[in-house]
Amino acid sequence: MAVVIRLMRAGAKKRPFYRVVAADSRRQRDGRFLEILGHYNPIAKPFELVLHQDRVEKWLANGAQPSTQVASLLRSAGVKTHKAASKPKAKPKQAAAAGAKARKRGTPRKVSPRKARAKAARRKKAAAAKKSG
């Protein structure tokens, strides 16, 4: 059973209020849960977040994965998530103009005779258009 820590919606229409719960990942969003870990009120200014940190840390230590929104809320509350520690750092990408060469194939691709004829016809048509205009 994969356990996730996620938000469970409560409250009235257009007045969201969320419970932070530990639940089986196969259950629906507002379905059965294992334990309530706190609540989050996004309507309050500033937002209200109440967590039982000892219970959250226990679930994280047991392998529960927080959802992206819950992970963000946990960071704002100062709780270390194990998910962020295990995520590998991304390597910086090189720009295409910074000397990156096109990769050459070892053997040329086989082209079907029909595609070869069509390609030759396109070249011939382009050369004729270039000549006349």
Biotite code that builds the C-alpha atoms (Angstrom):
import biotite.structure as struc

atoms = struc.array([
    struc.Atom([0.000, 0.000, 0.000], chain_id="A", res_id=1, res_name="MET", atom_name="CA", element="C"),
    struc.Atom([1.521, 3.323, -1.099], chain_id="A", res_id=2, res_name="ALA", atom_name="CA", element="C"),
    struc.Atom([0.725, 6.093, 1.356], chain_id="A", res_id=3, res_name="VAL", atom_name="CA", element="C"),
    struc.Atom([0.509, 9.707, 0.234], chain_id="A", res_id=4, res_name="VAL", atom_name="CA", element="C"),
    struc.Atom([0.123, 12.850, 2.277], chain_id="A", res_id=5, res_name="ILE", atom_name="CA", element="C"),
    struc.Atom([-2.365, 15.006, 0.422], chain_id="A", res_id=6, res_name="ARG", atom_name="CA", element="C"),
    struc.Atom([-5.095, 17.591, 0.774], chain_id="A", res_id=7, res_name="LEU", atom_name="CA", element="C"),
    struc.Atom([-8.709, 16.531, 1.274], chain_id="A", res_id=8, res_name="MET", atom_name="CA", element="C"),
    struc.Atom([-11.237, 19.181, 0.337], chain_id="A", res_id=9, res_name="ARG", atom_name="CA", element="C"),
    struc.Atom([-13.886, 20.290, 2.800], chain_id="A", res_id=10, res_name="ALA", atom_name="CA", element="C"),
    struc.Atom([-15.865, 23.480, 3.239], chain_id="A", res_id=11, res_name="GLY", atom_name="CA", element="C"),
    struc.Atom([-18.676, 25.051, 1.262], chain_id="A", res_id=12, res_name="ALA", atom_name="CA", element="C"),
    struc.Atom([-18.954, 25.863, -2.432], chain_id="A", res_id=13, res_name="LYS", atom_name="CA", element="C"),
    struc.Atom([-16.414, 28.578, -3.375], chain_id="A", res_id=14, res_name="LYS", atom_name="CA", element="C"),
    struc.Atom([-15.087, 28.497, 0.216], chain_id="A", res_id=15, res_name="ARG", atom_name="CA", element="C"),
    struc.Atom([-12.400, 25.793, 0.182], chain_id="A", res_id=16, res_name="PRO", atom_name="CA", element="C"),
    struc.Atom([-10.943, 24.366, 3.344], chain_id="A", res_id=17, res_name="PHE", atom_name="CA", element="C"),
    struc.Atom([-8.531, 21.452, 3.244], chain_id="A", res_id=18, res_name="TYR", atom_name="CA", element="C"),
    struc.Atom([-7.502, 18.728, 5.652], chain_id="A", res_id=19, res_name="ARG", atom_name="CA", element="C"),
    struc.Atom([-3.958, 17.402, 5.383], chain_id="A", res_id=20, res_name="VAL", atom_name="CA", element="C"),
    struc.Atom([-4.359, 13.623, 5.502], chain_id="A", res_id=21, res_name="VAL", atom_name="CA", element="C"),
    struc.Atom([-2.328, 10.458, 5.108], chain_id="A", res_id=22, res_name="ALA", atom_name="CA", element="C"),
    struc.Atom([-4.218, 8.203, 2.681], chain_id="A", res_id=23, res_name="ALA", atom_name="CA", element="C"),
    struc.Atom([-3.795, 5.190, 0.449], chain_id="A", res_id=24, res_name="ASP", atom_name="CA", element="C"),
    struc.Atom([-2.794, 6.456, -3.006], chain_id="A", res_id=25, res_name="SER", atom_name="CA", element="C"),
    struc.Atom([-5.517, 4.322, -4.643], chain_id="A", res_id=26, res_name="ARG", atom_name="CA", element="C"),
    struc.Atom([-8.326, 6.053, -2.731], chain_id="A", res_id=27, res_name="ARG", atom_name="CA", element="C"),
    struc.Atom([-10.223, 9.010, -4.140], chain_id="A", res_id=28, res_name="GLN", atom_name="CA", element="C"),
    struc.Atom([-9.349, 12.543, -3.059], chain_id="A", res_id=29, res_name="ARG", atom_name="CA", element="C"),
    struc.Atom([-12.132, 12.911, -0.496], chain_id="A", res_id=30, res_name="ASP", atom_name="CA", element="C"),
    struc.Atom([-12.390, 9.214, 0.325], chain_id="A", res_id=31, res_name="GLY", atom_name="CA", element="C"),
    struc.Atom([-11.159, 7.117, 3.214], chain_id="A", res_id=32, res_name="ARG", atom_name="CA", element="C"),
    struc.Atom([-7.944, 8.231, 4.904], chain_id="A", res_id=33, res_name="PHE", atom_name="CA", element="C"),
    struc.Atom([-5.598, 6.786, 7.478], chain_id="A", res_id=34, res_name="LEU", atom_name="CA", element="C"),
    struc.Atom([-5.023, 9.833, 9.686], chain_id="A", res_id=35, res_name="GLU", atom_name="CA", element="C"),
    struc.Atom([-5.677, 13.578, 9.780], chain_id="A", res_id=36, res_name="ILE", atom_name="CA", element="C"),
    struc.Atom([-2.361, 15.423, 10.030], chain_id="A", res_id=37, res_name="LEU", atom_name="CA", element="C"),
    struc.Atom([-3.613, 19.005, 10.097], chain_id="A", res_id=38, res_name="GLY", atom_name="CA", element="C"),
    struc.Atom([-5.600, 21.538, 8.094], chain_id="A", res_id=39, res_name="HIS", atom_name="CA", element="C"),
    struc.Atom([-5.039, 24.344, 5.580], chain_id="A", res_id=40, res_name="TYR", atom_name="CA", element="C"),
    struc.Atom([-7.273, 27.380, 5.025], chain_id="A", res_id=41, res_name="ASN", atom_name="CA", element="C"),
    struc.Atom([-6.294, 29.286, 1.851], chain_id="A", res_id=42, res_name="PRO", atom_name="CA", element="C"),
    struc.Atom([-9.110, 31.858, 2.296], chain_id="A", res_id=43, res_name="ILE", atom_name="CA", element="C"),
    struc.Atom([-7.648, 33.361, 5.486], chain_id="A", res_id=44, res_name="ALA", atom_name="CA", element="C"),
    struc.Atom([-5.224, 36.249, 4.919], chain_id="A", res_id=45, res_name="LYS", atom_name="CA", element="C"),
    struc.Atom([-2.462, 35.195, 5.507], chain_id="A", res_id=46, res_name="PRO", atom_name="CA", element="C"),
    struc.Atom([-3.332, 31.540, 4.893], chain_id="A", res_id=47, res_name="PHE", atom_name="CA", element="C"),
    struc.Atom([-3.773, 29.321, 7.934], chain_id="A", res_id=48, res_name="GLU", atom_name="CA", element="C"),
    struc.Atom([-1.770, 26.100, 8.162], chain_id="A", res_id=49, res_name="LEU", atom_name="CA", element="C"),
    struc.Atom([-1.901, 23.870, 11.238], chain_id="A", res_id=50, res_name="VAL", atom_name="CA", element="C"),
    struc.Atom([0.149, 20.668, 11.218], chain_id="A", res_id=51, res_name="LEU", atom_name="CA", element="C"),
    struc.Atom([0.850, 17.953, 13.762], chain_id="A", res_id=52, res_name="HIS", atom_name="CA", element="C"),
    struc.Atom([4.567, 17.944, 12.921], chain_id="A", res_id=53, res_name="GLN", atom_name="CA", element="C"),
    struc.Atom([5.415, 14.824, 14.901], chain_id="A", res_id=54, res_name="ASP", atom_name="CA", element="C"),
    struc.Atom([2.750, 12.806, 13.039], chain_id="A", res_id=55, res_name="ARG", atom_name="CA", element="C"),
    struc.Atom([3.818, 14.227, 9.636], chain_id="A", res_id=56, res_name="VAL", atom_name="CA", element="C"),
    struc.Atom([7.464, 13.380, 10.300], chain_id="A", res_id=57, res_name="GLU", atom_name="CA", element="C"),
    struc.Atom([6.452, 9.860, 11.394], chain_id="A", res_id=58, res_name="LYS", atom_name="CA", element="C"),
    struc.Atom([4.591, 9.264, 8.110], chain_id="A", res_id=59, res_name="TRP", atom_name="CA", element="C"),
    struc.Atom([7.460, 10.698, 6.058], chain_id="A", res_id=60, res_name="LEU", atom_name="CA", element="C"),
    struc.Atom([9.936, 8.475, 7.907], chain_id="A", res_id=61, res_name="ALA", atom_name="CA", element="C"),
    struc.Atom([7.726, 5.472, 7.108], chain_id="A", res_id=62, res_name="ASN", atom_name="CA", element="C"),
    struc.Atom([7.882, 6.244, 3.372], chain_id="A", res_id=63, res_name="GLY", atom_name="CA", element="C"),
    struc.Atom([4.786, 8.353, 2.724], chain_id="A", res_id=64, res_name="ALA", atom_name="CA", element="C"),
    struc.Atom([5.150, 10.626, -0.305], chain_id="A", res_id=65, res_name="GLN", atom_name="CA", element="C"),
    struc.Atom([3.728, 14.171, -0.069], chain_id="A", res_id=66, res_name="PRO", atom_name="CA", element="C"),
    struc.Atom([1.793, 15.566, -3.024], chain_id="A", res_id=67, res_name="SER", atom_name="CA", element="C"),
    struc.Atom([3.337, 18.603, -4.717], chain_id="A", res_id=68, res_name="THR", atom_name="CA", element="C"),
    struc.Atom([1.005, 21.039, -2.952], chain_id="A", res_id=69, res_name="GLN", atom_name="CA", element="C"),
    struc.Atom([1.549, 19.420, 0.444], chain_id="A", res_id=70, res_name="VAL", atom_name="CA", element="C"),
    struc.Atom([5.319, 19.381, -0.106], chain_id="A", res_id=71, res_name="ALA", atom_name="CA", element="C"),
    struc.Atom([5.153, 23.133, -0.754], chain_id="A", res_id=72, res_name="SER", atom_name="CA", element="C"),
    struc.Atom([3.113, 23.675, 2.417], chain_id="A", res_id=73, res_name="LEU", atom_name="CA", element="C"),
    struc.Atom([5.501, 21.509, 4.442], chain_id="A", res_id=74, res_name="LEU", atom_name="CA", element="C"),
    struc.Atom([8.463, 23.569, 3.211], chain_id="A", res_id=75, res_name="ARG", atom_name="CA", element="C"),
    struc.Atom([6.687, 26.772, 4.256], chain_id="A", res_id=76, res_name="SER", atom_name="CA", element="C"),
    struc.Atom([6.072, 25.223, 7.688], chain_id="A", res_id=77, res_name="ALA", atom_name="CA", element="C"),
    struc.Atom([9.734, 24.218, 7.985], chain_id="A", res_id=78, res_name="GLY", atom_name="CA", element="C"),
    struc.Atom([9.260, 20.439, 7.803], chain_id="A", res_id=79, res_name="VAL", atom_name="CA", element="C"),
    struc.Atom([11.983, 18.574, 5.905], chain_id="A", res_id=80, res_name="LYS", atom_name="CA", element="C"),
    struc.Atom([10.579, 16.289, 3.219], chain_id="A", res_id=81, res_name="THR", atom_name="CA", element="C"),
    struc.Atom([12.532, 13.155, 2.342], chain_id="A", res_id=82, res_name="HIS", atom_name="CA", element="C"),
    struc.Atom([11.282, 13.393, -1.246], chain_id="A", res_id=83, res_name="LYS", atom_name="CA", element="C"),
    struc.Atom([13.382, 16.496, -1.922], chain_id="A", res_id=84, res_name="ALA", atom_name="CA", element="C"),
    struc.Atom([16.514, 14.870, -0.489], chain_id="A", res_id=85, res_name="ALA", atom_name="CA", element="C"),
    struc.Atom([16.243, 11.785, -2.711], chain_id="A", res_id=86, res_name="SER", atom_name="CA", element="C"),
    struc.Atom([15.547, 13.730, -5.906], chain_id="A", res_id=87, res_name="LYS", atom_name="CA", element="C"),
    struc.Atom([18.676, 13.901, -8.103], chain_id="A", res_id=88, res_name="PRO", atom_name="CA", element="C"),
    struc.Atom([19.943, 17.314, -9.129], chain_id="A", res_id=89, res_name="LYS", atom_name="CA", element="C"),
    struc.Atom([19.291, 18.229, -12.748], chain_id="A", res_id=90, res_name="ALA", atom_name="CA", element="C"),
    struc.Atom([22.339, 18.797, -14.921], chain_id="A", res_id=91, res_name="LYS", atom_name="CA", element="C"),
    struc.Atom([22.535, 22.170, -16.648], chain_id="A", res_id=92, res_name="PRO", atom_name="CA", element="C"),
    struc.Atom([21.668, 21.954, -20.313], chain_id="A", res_id=93, res_name="LYS", atom_name="CA", element="C"),
    struc.Atom([24.097, 23.150, -22.940], chain_id="A", res_id=94, res_name="GLN", atom_name="CA", element="C"),
    struc.Atom([22.844, 25.669, -25.451], chain_id="A", res_id=95, res_name="ALA", atom_name="CA", element="C"),
    struc.Atom([22.549, 24.424, -29.014], chain_id="A", res_id=96, res_name="ALA", atom_name="CA", element="C"),
    struc.Atom([24.703, 27.306, -30.272], chain_id="A", res_id=97, res_name="ALA", atom_name="CA", element="C"),
    struc.Atom([27.455, 26.588, -27.756], chain_id="A", res_id=98, res_name="ALA", atom_name="CA", element="C"),
    struc.Atom([29.257, 24.119, -29.952], chain_id="A", res_id=99, res_name="GLY", atom_name="CA", element="C"),
    struc.Atom([26.814, 21.250, -29.717], chain_id="A", res_id=100, res_name="ALA", atom_name="CA", element="C"),
    struc.Atom([27.290, 19.048, -32.780], chain_id="A", res_id=101, res_name="LYS", atom_name="CA", element="C"),
    struc.Atom([24.597, 17.091, -34.520], chain_id="A", res_id=102, res_name="ALA", atom_name="CA", element="C"),
    struc.Atom([24.907, 13.394, -33.821], chain_id="A", res_id=103, res_name="ARG", atom_name="CA", element="C"),
    struc.Atom([25.876, 11.347, -36.830], chain_id="A", res_id=104, res_name="LYS", atom_name="CA", element="C"),
    struc.Atom([24.401, 7.951, -37.459], chain_id="A", res_id=105, res_name="ARG", atom_name="CA", element="C"),
    struc.Atom([26.634, 4.932, -37.898], chain_id="A", res_id=106, res_name="GLY", atom_name="CA", element="C"),
    struc.Atom([24.679, 3.643, -40.881], chain_id="A", res_id=107, res_name="THR", atom_name="CA", element="C"),
    struc.Atom([22.377, 5.648, -43.118], chain_id="A", res_id=108, res_name="PRO", atom_name="CA", element="C"),
    struc.Atom([18.652, 5.077, -42.818], chain_id="A", res_id=109, res_name="ARG", atom_name="CA", element="C"),
    struc.Atom([16.911, 2.937, -45.371], chain_id="A", res_id=110, res_name="LYS", atom_name="CA", element="C"),
    struc.Atom([14.346, 4.921, -47.322], chain_id="A", res_id=111, res_name="VAL", atom_name="CA", element="C"),
    struc.Atom([11.488, 3.209, -49.109], chain_id="A", res_id=112, res_name="SER", atom_name="CA", element="C"),
    struc.Atom([11.435, 3.565, -52.929], chain_id="A", res_id=113, res_name="PRO", atom_name="CA", element="C"),
    struc.Atom([8.119, 5.461, -52.782], chain_id="A", res_id=114, res_name="ARG", atom_name="CA", element="C"),
    struc.Atom([9.559, 8.053, -50.385], chain_id="A", res_id=115, res_name="LYS", atom_name="CA", element="C"),
    struc.Atom([12.741, 8.346, -52.466], chain_id="A", res_id=116, res_name="ALA", atom_name="CA", element="C"),
    struc.Atom([10.663, 9.091, -55.599], chain_id="A", res_id=117, res_name="ARG", atom_name="CA", element="C"),
    struc.Atom([8.571, 11.663, -53.740], chain_id="A", res_id=118, res_name="ALA", atom_name="CA", element="C"),
    struc.Atom([11.673, 13.366, -52.380], chain_id="A", res_id=119, res_name="LYS", atom_name="CA", element="C"),
    struc.Atom([13.253, 13.491, -55.854], chain_id="A", res_id=120, res_name="ALA", atom_name="CA", element="C"),
    struc.Atom([10.042, 14.971, -57.281], chain_id="A", res_id=121, res_name="ALA", atom_name="CA", element="C"),
    struc.Atom([10.008, 17.686, -54.580], chain_id="A", res_id=122, res_name="ARG", atom_name="CA", element="C"),
    struc.Atom([13.649, 18.558, -55.305], chain_id="A", res_id=123, res_name="ARG", atom_name="CA", element="C"),
    struc.Atom([12.937, 18.737, -59.039], chain_id="A", res_id=124, res_name="LYS", atom_name="CA", element="C"),
    struc.Atom([9.898, 20.958, -58.474], chain_id="A", res_id=125, res_name="LYS", atom_name="CA", element="C"),
    struc.Atom([11.871, 23.271, -56.123], chain_id="A", res_id=126, res_name="ALA", atom_name="CA", element="C"),
    struc.Atom([14.734, 23.544, -58.645], chain_id="A", res_id=127, res_name="ALA", atom_name="CA", element="C"),
    struc.Atom([12.279, 24.416, -61.450], chain_id="A", res_id=128, res_name="ALA", atom_name="CA", element="C"),
    struc.Atom([10.607, 27.072, -59.290], chain_id="A", res_id=129, res_name="ALA", atom_name="CA", element="C"),
    struc.Atom([13.986, 28.534, -58.357], chain_id="A", res_id=130, res_name="LYS", atom_name="CA", element="C"),
    struc.Atom([15.040, 28.689, -62.006], chain_id="A", res_id=131, res_name="LYS", atom_name="CA", element="C"),
    struc.Atom([11.868, 30.394, -63.230], chain_id="A", res_id=132, res_name="SER", atom_name="CA", element="C"),
    struc.Atom([11.381, 32.808, -60.449], chain_id="A", res_id=133, res_name="GLY", atom_name="CA", element="C"),
])
